[in-house]
Amino acid sequence: MEWFEDETLWTGFGEVMFSAERAAEAEARVSMSPLLRVPAGAAVLDLGCGPGTYTIPLARRGAAVTGVDLSAALLDRAVTAASAAGVGIRLVRADMREFVEPDRYDLAISMYTSFGLFADHDQNMRVLRNVLASLKPGGRALIDLYGKEIAARDGLAPKIVDVDGGTLVVRGTVLAGWTRFRDDFLLVRDGQARTAVVEHALYSAAELKGMLREAGFTDVDCFGGFDGEPFDNHARRLIVRGRRG
């Protein structure tokens, strides 16, 4: 079993990984970001949608959103959240290596480093090719990651976060010659301690842009945040966008 297939991760840590603060952040980004602006009725694919953190705000603004995730627990949360928000969304439980719906979407998004989960580079390339095939001609893909340059600049000091009723400690480790990254989570709450591990590829801007071009995307751009600012030494995220020609 790979780490992302373990439902106990998402039931035990989903609440703190996908917090109310993160949902508010996504709502603000969808409202203001030029990178996430889509017309009403646009077909949007949220790949690795989790509990609907971006799926629901996009649907609230009139997009026809399909959220895809492997975790049944997170999709259940998305159903509940969509009902509470009064929006309709389509949810599909699937492995992103297998999910493809040809010529269907105007925009495909992958947020919060939900791309690059697989140790095998070819499997990550397969995901990109699936996304390309699922876009309509002229459609765009937007991938949001914790990039290699940001990790090198900011360092890897442990993060200590107060959560409801407890404390979350996150420690990051660079692996395999700066090609992989691991987060070790420790959640202390109600007198109990839980641990979890999340691991993913660690891409530079040049590496990720090259992968999109190799997969067949054109007009590949790179941004340092959701305001569309340049990817430079002030970048907060690594965001790469490509178009299906």
C-alpha atoms as one frame of an Amber mdcrd trajectory, in Angstrom:
protein
   0.000   0.000   0.000   1.313   3.455  -0.913   0.935   6.196   1.673  -1.892
   8.012  -0.126  -3.942   4.792  -0.310  -4.131   4.551   3.491  -7.536   5.877
   4.535  -6.400   6.174   8.158  -4.200   9.072   7.045  -7.172  11.006   5.714
  -9.507  10.124   8.586  -6.854  10.878  11.198  -5.230  13.967   9.662  -7.715
  15.220   7.077  -9.229  17.708   9.499  -5.903  19.458  10.126  -4.561  19.119
   6.566  -7.781  20.599   5.147  -8.653  23.107   7.838 -11.266  25.845   7.887
  -8.435  28.341   7.352  -7.347  26.518   4.210 -10.939  26.518   2.917 -11.155
  30.281   3.479  -7.845  30.723   1.644  -9.168  28.744  -1.331 -12.386  30.757
  -1.354 -10.398  33.998  -1.506  -8.118  32.712  -4.257 -11.012  31.567  -6.432
 -12.643  34.958  -5.925  -9.583  37.036  -6.797  -6.968  35.038  -8.701  -6.677
  35.654 -12.447  -5.290  32.112 -12.744  -8.545  30.582 -11.471 -10.967  32.845
 -13.301 -13.410  30.897 -15.470 -16.719  31.882 -17.039 -19.983  30.540 -15.669
 -20.670  27.097 -17.071 -17.011  26.289 -17.732 -16.118  22.639 -17.185 -13.425
  22.322 -14.502 -11.530  19.245 -13.343 -10.194  19.337  -9.768  -7.689  16.484
  -9.689  -6.899  15.388  -6.147  -9.851  17.421  -4.909  -9.764  16.175  -1.316
 -12.788  17.423   0.662 -13.706  19.934  -2.050 -11.478  22.778  -0.882 -11.375
  24.307  -4.379 -14.186  22.296  -5.950 -16.883  24.049  -3.948 -15.738  27.682
  -4.411 -15.401  27.108  -8.151 -18.907  25.617  -8.295 -20.221  28.528  -6.252
 -18.961  30.860  -8.976 -20.866  28.948 -11.646 -18.376  26.390 -12.962 -19.419
  22.805 -13.671 -16.826  21.078 -11.491 -15.770  17.447 -11.364 -13.688  16.525
  -8.314 -11.531  13.402  -8.512  -9.855  11.753  -5.542  -8.819   8.275  -4.454
  -9.922   8.713  -0.836 -13.492   7.730  -0.076 -13.241   9.515   3.279 -12.294
  12.826   1.680 -14.977  12.498  -0.984 -17.549  11.915   1.761 -16.447  15.179
   3.329 -16.793  16.885  -0.058 -20.375  15.642  -0.372 -21.225  17.054   3.058
 -19.492  20.371   2.353 -21.185  20.789  -1.037 -24.585  20.121   0.520 -23.912
  22.698   3.227 -22.822  25.224   0.588 -25.872  24.513  -1.565 -23.870  23.772
  -4.713 -23.898  20.864  -7.106 -20.619  19.121  -7.889 -19.705  15.852  -9.554
 -17.388  13.612  -7.565 -15.473  10.600  -8.890 -13.416   8.176  -6.863 -10.475
   7.265  -9.095  -6.714   6.938  -9.315  -5.341   9.929 -11.235  -3.086   7.565
 -13.176  -6.222   6.000 -14.666  -8.702   8.894 -14.826  -9.186  10.396 -18.268
 -12.287  11.907 -19.924 -11.281  13.049 -23.400 -12.020  16.596 -24.598 -14.237
  17.458 -21.635 -12.674  20.260 -19.561 -11.852  23.938 -20.033  -9.608  24.011
 -16.961  -7.888  21.302 -14.920  -6.343  22.125 -11.547  -4.080  20.222  -9.173
  -3.641  22.077  -5.881  -1.588  21.771  -2.686   1.109  19.516  -4.170  -1.343
  16.804  -5.170   0.723  16.234  -8.323   3.988  14.294  -8.151   2.837  11.681
  -5.664   4.441   8.742  -7.448   8.048   7.611  -7.053   8.069   6.452 -10.685
   8.579   9.461 -12.968   6.711   7.745 -15.807   3.584   7.500 -13.646   3.642
  11.243 -12.998   4.051  11.805 -16.728   1.062   9.536 -17.296  -1.025  11.818
 -15.075  -0.011  14.841 -17.158  -0.921  13.077 -20.390  -4.290  12.087 -18.920
  -4.924  15.725 -18.033  -3.925  16.885 -21.504  -6.289  14.380 -23.132  -9.106
  15.402 -20.776  -8.862  19.074 -21.733 -10.723  20.571 -24.656  -8.488  22.090
 -27.350  -7.409  25.412 -25.910  -8.086  24.276 -22.346  -5.536  24.919 -19.616
  -4.014  22.978 -16.743  -2.847  24.663 -13.536  -0.518  22.825 -11.133   0.277
  24.249  -7.686   3.279  22.827  -5.819   5.754  23.355  -3.024   8.738  23.885
  -5.278  12.392  22.993  -4.922  13.565  26.612  -4.996  11.154  27.556  -2.195
  12.298  24.637  -0.047  15.938  25.641  -0.538  15.263  29.299   0.262  13.027
  28.864   3.305  14.873  25.997   4.950  13.315  23.031   6.660  12.710  24.113
  10.235   9.855  22.143  11.856   6.464  23.856  11.824   4.395  23.906  15.009
   0.714  24.726  14.528  -2.056  25.044  17.103  -5.109  23.033  16.041  -8.470
  22.513  17.675  -7.716  20.814  20.977  -4.063  20.087  20.271  -0.817  20.729
  18.428   0.457  19.675  15.012   4.191  19.386  14.325   5.358  19.021  10.713
   8.972  18.222   9.860  10.162  18.270   6.241  13.063  16.253   4.859  14.682
  16.409   1.419  15.337  12.960  -0.055  17.187  11.331  -2.960  19.413  14.208
  -4.006  16.691  16.876  -3.927  14.285  14.852  -6.064  11.846  13.812  -3.303
  10.380  15.432  -0.208   8.849  13.914   2.911   6.655  15.531   5.545   6.461
  13.790   8.925   3.334  14.749  10.861   2.876  14.485  14.615  -0.557  15.360
  15.990  -0.922  15.571  19.777  -4.506  15.921  20.919  -6.683  14.631  23.744
  -3.714  12.963  25.390  -2.910  10.927  22.288  -0.194  11.198  19.640  -0.669
  10.228  15.996   1.945  10.145  13.266   1.782  10.125   9.486   4.117  10.474
   6.511   3.480  12.209   3.187   6.032  11.941   0.369   6.127  13.503  -3.076
   8.396  14.617  -5.898  10.296  17.869  -5.401  10.372  19.752  -8.703  12.091
  22.938  -9.748  10.296  25.352 -12.045  12.453  24.269 -14.987  11.809  20.581
 -14.309   8.048  20.953 -14.063   7.816  23.187 -17.120   9.859  20.631 -19.048
   7.515  17.841 -17.997   4.463  19.734 -19.230   6.122  20.380 -22.565   7.158
  16.724 -22.817   3.542  15.695 -22.151   2.400  17.875 -25.065   1.334  21.150
 -23.441   2.051  24.460 -25.163   2.309  28.049 -23.859   3.772  26.814 -20.568
   4.016  29.619 -17.983   5.304  29.763 -14.416   4.054  31.923 -11.529   5.097
  32.530  -7.949   1.618  32.952  -6.493  -2.070  33.155  -7.263  -1.953  36.827
  -8.168  -0.023  35.760 -11.266   3.236  37.259 -10.030   6.575  36.083 -11.503
   8.331  33.013 -10.155  11.353  34.656  -8.573  13.137  34.813  -5.217   9.940
  36.144  -3.602   7.736  33.270  -4.838   5.334  31.741  -2.326   4.321  28.773
  -4.495   5.428  27.088  -7.705   2.488  27.357 -10.080   2.842  26.101 -13.648
   0.197  26.521 -16.335   0.029  24.878 -19.734  -2.426  24.848 -22.629  -3.680
  22.080 -24.861  -3.013  23.208 -28.416
